[in-house]
Amino acid sequence: MIQLAVTFISALFLVWLDRKIKARSQYRVGPPIYQQIADLAKLFQKQNLRSALSNPLMNFLPLISLMAVALIAYSLPMGNLGGFIDMISLIFLFALTSLIYVFAGLLSYSHYGFVGAKRELIQFFSYEIPFALGIFSVALFYGTIYFREPFAFSWVLVPSMLAFYIAALAKLMRAPFDIPNAEQEIVAGAMTEFSGPSLAVFLLAEWMGAFVACSVFVDLFLGFNDVLVSIFLTYLVFISMSVIDVVSPRERLDTMIGIFRKFVIPLSVFGVVLCYLWTL
Amino acid sequence: MDLIKKSPWIFHLNTGGCNGCDIELTACLTPKFDIERLGCVMKGSPRHADILVVTGPVNRQTRDKVKKIYDQMPKKKIVIAMGSCGITGGIFKESYNEAGPVDKIIPVDIYVPGCPPRPQAMIYGIKKALEKLK
C-alpha cells in the first residue's frame, strides 16, 4: 500500500518536474508545483464527451490501464518494502498498458487515433523484445522469477540494462521515441478523442506508469535494500529520461525500427547470452 | 480552491484571418510571456480544451467547422474572439465571402480587441475568461 501512495505522489511531482525541466531548458518559468493536481481536478469536473461512431467500451479502457499500473505499483519491492510480483506478470501487465493504448486509438473512431494506434503497435513490436529480454536476463542471472526484493547491481547485466533503458524510453513515449503521440503530427495520438474524466484517468495511468517503469528499472538493475535510496535512484532515472526527452528530436518510424533492429535487440540478446554463459 | 481556474487548456482556431493574431497568440508561449506559468497549455484536440480562441472572421468555408469544433468541446467551455476581425469582421466586413463575426456563429464570452492584440492583452483576456468560469 505504501508503494501505491509513493507512486501516486511521486508521479504527480515528477511530471511537474518534467514540465519544469522542459520550461527551464527553454528559458521559461514553467508551471507552479500544484499544476498536475489542478489539471486532474479540472478534468474530473468536465463533461465526458464521446463521438457517436465510437465504441462505448472506450470509456472503460483508461480504467483498465490505471488498474494494471496500480497493480504493478502495489506489488513492487521498491527497496525493502517487500513486493510479491513475479516477472511474468510484470511483462504481461506492462504489455497490457501498451495494448490498451492501441485499443483506445482503434475504438475511439478517429483518424488520429487510428494512426496513433498503428504507430504504437509498430513501436510495441520493436521495444517489447528488449524490454522482456531485459527482465528475462535478470531472472536467468539470479535463477528466480520472483521479484520480492531488489536485485543487486552486476557488471554482467549492463548490456541488458542499457537495452532495457532504451526500451523503457520507447515504452513511455519519450523523445526520441515519442512517435505514437507526436503532437505536431497526429494531435494526441490515441488520446485525441478522450475528454473529461476518462482523459484524466488515462493521463494518471500514463504518469504513474512512467514512475513504475523507472522503479522497476532501479529494482532490477541497480537494486538497493533501502526505500529512500531506491526512491531517490528512481527519481534520478526519471530525470535522466526527462533530460533525454528535452535534448533529442523525434525519430521517424523507420529509423526507430532501424535503431531497435540493428542496435537494441542485438544488445539485449547479447546480454541474455552473457548471463547464460556466466551462470554455466 | 477552484482548481479549474488553475489549468486552462487552449485550443486555437484560425477561421480565415491574416495570421497576425496567430503569431501574437504563439508569442504567449515564448520565454518572455510564458503562459505555462499560469497553467495554460496549447492543446491540439478540442476535446481536451477549455478555452477556444478564434482568430479571424468566420468565412463561408469555415462556418460549419467552427460550429462543429465548438460542439466537440466538453462543457464548461469559454470562447475568446481575438482581434478586430473576430469581433466585427475587420477589413473583411461585408466581403462576398464573409459569414459574419464570430459571435454570430457561436456564443462568445470574451473579446480581445486589437489588430493584432499584444500578448499582454491576450493574457489579460485569458485571466478575465477564467474569472467568468465559475
Interface residues (C-beta under 8 A of the other chain):
Chain A: R19 A23 Q26 Y27 R28 V29 G30 P31 P32 Y34 Q35 I37 A38 D39 A41 K42 Q45 K46 Q47 N48 L49 Y112 E183 V187 A188 M191 T192 E193 F194 S195 G196 L199
Chain B: L3 I4 K6 S7 T30 P31 D34 E36 R37 G39 K43 G44 S45 R47 H48 D50 Q72 M73 P74 K75 K76
